[in-house]
Amino acid sequence: MTADTAPRQTWSASSYDTHARFVSDLAGGVLDWLSARKGERILDLGCGDGVLTADLAARGAKMVGVDSSEDFVTTCKALGLDARLMDGEDLTFESEFDAVFSNAALHWMTRPERVVAGVRRALKPGGRFVAEFGGHGNVAAIMTALEAVARGHDVDRALAHPWYFPTTEAYQAILEKHGFEVKRIALIPRPTRLKTGMAAWLSVFRQPFFAQFGARADEVVRETEDLLRVALCDDAGNWTADYVRLRVEAKKL
């Protein structure tokens, strides 16, 4: 099964709000790098449920959000946002934006050259691209446990780790190839407490992997959780995900 034919991750805005709110809550660093200015036209690439899009709009930016999830786009529109259903690997904008912003979305887009080329087309001359997403080493323990479970049950291993987690060197090379000047780029370890636990994280973020087990899905979630307990759960029962983020600011030449 290729990446193009593998089952795609689907999203529920309500479950995301319950189990993954930390994604937007921890976006302060990348928002600081963006430093949005009043009146700027900004594209939020992979806008999710629109919490950050709305925050930037409240600061005076003219926001457009795009996401491949119909549920997320519907949720954004209910907030009064200009949100559009669009594949991040096939952006259709031409020289429209002062900045393109993305938080915790680009690692789901496994053809980064297509993404970066589309971002460049969307930007006005001199526009900036500011993003944060999973970098090299992100959720390494979780991926290893999922790979082990996939091998043990002889199921599709590609669904265990469908993400794109580049090094800074690899991502900078792609940006420069497509006509960007990288102003700053960094890998940032960010162990993240999971308030609703590891089983909920696994069920939300790897739904296609566990779906292949059918009625046994919950049982296999528990098996994966047991593999991770020694590394990611403390003595008080608190779970932490081993996140590493890649943050970047680049300018269109």
N, C-alpha and C positions, 0 to 999 in steps of 0.2 A: 504494500500500500504506500503510495507516495504522499508527500505533504499536501499536494493539491486535491487528493481524493479522500484523505483521512477525515473523519468526523470533526466538525468545527466546534469550538467552544461556544456555548450559548450562555446568555446572561439573563438573570432576573433582577430587576432593580431593587425589589424588596429584600431578597436574600443577600444581595450585595451590600445593601445598607446595614443589614444585621451583622454580617460576618466579615465584611471587608472595608468598613468605614475608615480603618487606619490608612488605607491607600491615599485618600485625600487629606486626612488629618495630618499626615507626615510630609506634606508637599511644600512646607515652608521654605526649604532650601532652594528648590528649583524655582519657586515663585520669586524669591529674592534675586536669583540670576536673571530671570525674565525682566524684572523691574518695569512692569507695564506702565505706560504713560497714558494720561487721559486723552481720548480722541484717537488713539491708535486702533487700527483694524487688525485683529488678531484671530488666527485660526487655531482652535483647540482640536488637535488631532488625536482621536480616541477619547472623546470627551466623557464617556461613561454616563453617569446619571446627572451630570451637569453641575455638580456642586462647585467645582473650581471655575467652570465657565461663568456661572452666576457671580462668583466672588470677583472675578476679573471685570465683569460687566458693571458690578457695583462700584468698582474703582474708576469707572469712566471709559474703559476700553469698549470698542465696538466689536462684539464677539460673534464668531460663527463656529459652531461645534459640528464635528462629523464623527460618526461611529457606525460600525457594521452591525450593531445590535438594534433591532426594531424596538425592543422594550426600552432600551436606554434612550433612543431618540424620542419615543413617545413621552417618556418621563421628562426629558429636557424641554420639549414643547409645552408641556403642562406648566413648566416654570416660566413660560414666556420667552424662552430662548430661541434663537435662530439655529436650529439643529437639523442636520441633513443625514440621511442614510447613505453612507459612502464607504467603499473599501479603501483603507489607508494605503494599499499598494497600487491604487488606481485613482489618485486624486485628479480632479478635472479643472482645477483653478489655474488662472493665468495672470501672474503679476498683480495680485489683488491685495496682498497682506504686508503690513509692516513687520509682522512677526508670526512665526508658527511655533506653537507651544504644545508640548505633549508630556503627560505624566502617567507612568505605569501602563503604557499601551504598546510601545514599539517592540517589546519582546514577544508580543503575539503575532507580529508581522515578520514572517520568516524569509521574505525577499527584500532585504534592507536596501539594496541598490534601487529598486523600484520606488520604495518609500522616499528615499533621499532625493531622487530625481523629481518626484512629484512635489516634494517640499520646495525644492529650488524653483520649479515652475510657478508655484503658488506665491512666492515672495516677490515683492518689488525689488528693484536694484538696491543693494545695500541692506536689505532686510535681514533679520536675524532668526535663527533657529535655536530654540532653547528646549531641552528635553531631559527627562530622567526616566530610566527604565532599568530592567534587570541587566546586570553586567556579569562578566566572567566570575564564576564561583557562586552565583545567586542560587539559592535553595539547593545547594549541592547535596546535602544529606537527604533531602526529600526526593530528589531525582534518583539518587542511588537506591533508596528504599523502593521506589516505584519500579525501577529497573529490575531489582531482585524479585519483586512480586510477579512482574511480567514474565520473567524467565521461569520462575517456579510453577506458574500456571500455564505456560506456553501460550500466551496471548500476545497481541500486537504491542511490541516494545516501543514502537514509535510514539504511541499515545502516552507513554510514561514521561516523555521529555520533549514536548512540541515547541519549545521556546527558542528564541535567538538571544543568547547572552554573550556579547562580544567583549574582547579586551579593548582597552582604550586605543591601543595601536591599530587594531583592525578597524575600529569604527572611524577613527580619524582618517585612515587611508581612504575609506569609502567617501567620506565627506569631501576630502580634498580632490578626489577623482571627479566629483560632480560639481566642482566650482565653488566650494566653501573655504573660507579661512577659519580654522578652529581657534577661537579666542581662549578657551579653557576647557579642559576635560578631565574627569577624575572618576576613579572607582571608590565608592564610599561604603564600607561595611556598615550595615544597619540592622543588627538583630532586632526583631520585631515581635513584641508580645502579642499572642493571639488570644484575645479576651474570650472568644467562644470555643477555643480549643483546636487541636490539630484535626480531628475528624471532620469538623465543619469546614476547615480550610481545604482539606482534600476533596470533600464533596463539592464545594463551590468551584475550586480552580481546576480540578481534574475530572469533571463529570464525564467526558467522553471515555476516559480510561476505565472508570468503574462501571460505566454502562455496559461494557462488553461482558460483564459477569452476570448480567440479568438479575435474577432474584437473590443471588449471592453477593450483590454489591456491598451491602452494609457489612457483611462478614469480612470481605476483603479490605474494606476501609479499616476495620479494626485490626486486621493482620498488619497492614502498613503502619498504622499507628503504633503497634507494639514494637515494630522494628525501629521506629524513630524515638521511642521513649527514652532510651539510655542516653541519647545525644541531645535531645531538644526539650525534655521535660524535667523540671527541677523537683526537689524533694517535696515541695508543697503542691505539686500537680499543675504548675503553670507551664504552658507551652510557649516556646519562642521559635519563630521561623528564621532560618539562617539567610537573611537577605543581604545582598550586595548590590548597590545601585550604581549605574553609570550615569553621570550627569555631564551635560555638554552645552556649551554656547558656541555657535558658529555664525559667521556672517557670509551672506551671498556676495560673491565678488562680481 
